[in-house]
Amino acid sequence: MRTVGKTLDRDRLLEDAREMLAGTHDIEQVLLFIRSGGFGMLDSIKAIMVLSGVSLGEAKRLVHTSPVWADRRAEHDALHRALDAVAQADADHRADRDPID
């Protein structure tokens, strides 16, 4: 039952956020509202896509550059750099192992 309650709370939070955007609130105010309501960064990206109709890339940019999420930006940038390094190392390893003739 707990999951159902959380789902209903999240649905209500999204509905309230939709009403905020339809009114006088901007994306920053909505991001603050949904983060305060327990949404994480990924949930916020999905919510912005649904609520405003922007693409995934634009929603990621809006959330990532938002002052609402500034306290997490350095952590996320470090994670992305680490993932890029791993992907590059894997690509280099594959190229060394399976050279193209």
C-alpha positions as CSV (number, residue, x, y, z in Angstrom):
1,M,0.0,0.0,0.0
2,R,2.9,2.4,0.7
3,T,3.9,2.4,-3.0
4,V,0.4,3.3,-4.1
5,G,0.3,6.2,-1.6
6,K,3.6,7.5,-2.9
7,T,2.4,7.1,-6.5
8,L,-0.7,9.1,-5.8
9,D,1.4,11.7,-4.0
10,R,3.7,12.0,-7.0
11,D,0.8,12.1,-9.4
12,R,-0.8,14.9,-7.3
13,L,2.6,16.7,-7.2
14,L,2.8,16.6,-11.0
15,E,-0.7,17.8,-11.3
16,D,0.1,20.8,-9.0
17,A,3.2,21.5,-11.0
18,R,1.2,21.4,-14.3
19,E,-1.2,24.0,-12.8
20,M,1.8,26.1,-11.7
21,L,3.2,26.2,-15.2
22,A,-0.2,27.0,-16.7
23,G,-0.4,29.9,-14.3
24,T,2.3,32.4,-13.5
25,H,5.1,30.1,-12.4
26,D,8.2,29.5,-14.4
27,I,10.3,26.3,-14.8
28,E,12.6,27.3,-12.0
29,Q,9.7,27.6,-9.6
30,V,8.3,24.3,-10.7
31,L,11.7,22.6,-10.3
32,L,12.0,23.9,-6.8
33,F,8.5,22.7,-6.0
34,I,9.0,19.1,-7.4
35,R,12.5,18.8,-5.8
36,S,11.0,19.9,-2.5
37,G,8.3,17.3,-3.0
38,G,11.0,14.5,-3.2
39,F,11.8,14.3,-6.9
40,G,15.4,13.5,-7.8
41,M,17.2,14.9,-10.8
42,L,16.1,12.1,-13.1
43,D,12.5,12.4,-12.0
44,S,12.8,16.2,-12.5
45,I,14.0,15.7,-16.1
46,K,11.1,13.4,-16.9
47,A,8.7,15.7,-15.2
48,I,9.9,18.7,-17.2
49,M,9.6,16.7,-20.5
50,V,6.0,15.8,-19.6
51,L,4.9,19.1,-18.2
52,S,6.4,21.4,-20.8
53,G,6.7,19.2,-23.9
54,V,10.4,19.8,-24.4
55,S,12.8,17.2,-25.7
56,L,14.9,15.0,-23.5
57,G,18.0,17.0,-24.3
58,E,16.3,20.3,-23.5
59,A,14.9,18.9,-20.3
60,K,18.3,17.7,-19.2
61,R,19.8,21.1,-20.0
62,L,17.1,22.9,-18.1
63,V,17.5,20.7,-15.0
64,H,21.3,20.5,-15.1
65,T,21.8,24.3,-15.4
66,S,19.0,25.2,-13.0
67,P,20.0,27.0,-9.8
68,V,17.7,24.5,-8.0
69,W,20.1,21.7,-8.8
70,A,23.4,23.7,-8.5
71,D,24.4,21.9,-5.3
72,R,24.5,18.6,-7.3
73,R,26.0,19.9,-10.5
74,A,29.7,19.2,-9.6
75,E,28.9,15.7,-8.6
76,H,27.0,15.0,-11.8
77,D,29.7,16.5,-13.9
78,A,32.3,14.3,-12.2
79,L,30.2,11.2,-12.9
80,H,29.8,12.1,-16.5
81,R,33.6,12.6,-16.9
82,A,34.2,9.3,-15.3
83,L,31.7,7.5,-17.5
84,D,33.3,9.2,-20.6
85,A,36.7,8.0,-19.5
86,V,35.5,4.4,-19.0
87,A,33.8,4.5,-22.4
88,Q,36.9,5.8,-24.1
89,A,39.1,3.2,-22.4
90,D,36.8,0.5,-23.5
91,A,36.8,1.8,-27.1
92,D,40.6,2.0,-27.0
93,H,40.8,-1.5,-25.7
94,R,38.5,-2.8,-28.4
95,A,40.5,-1.0,-31.1
96,D,43.8,-2.5,-29.8
97,R,42.3,-6.0,-29.6
98,D,40.4,-6.0,-32.9
99,P,42.2,-3.7,-35.4
100,I,40.5,-2.9,-38.6
101,D,42.5,-4.3,-41.5
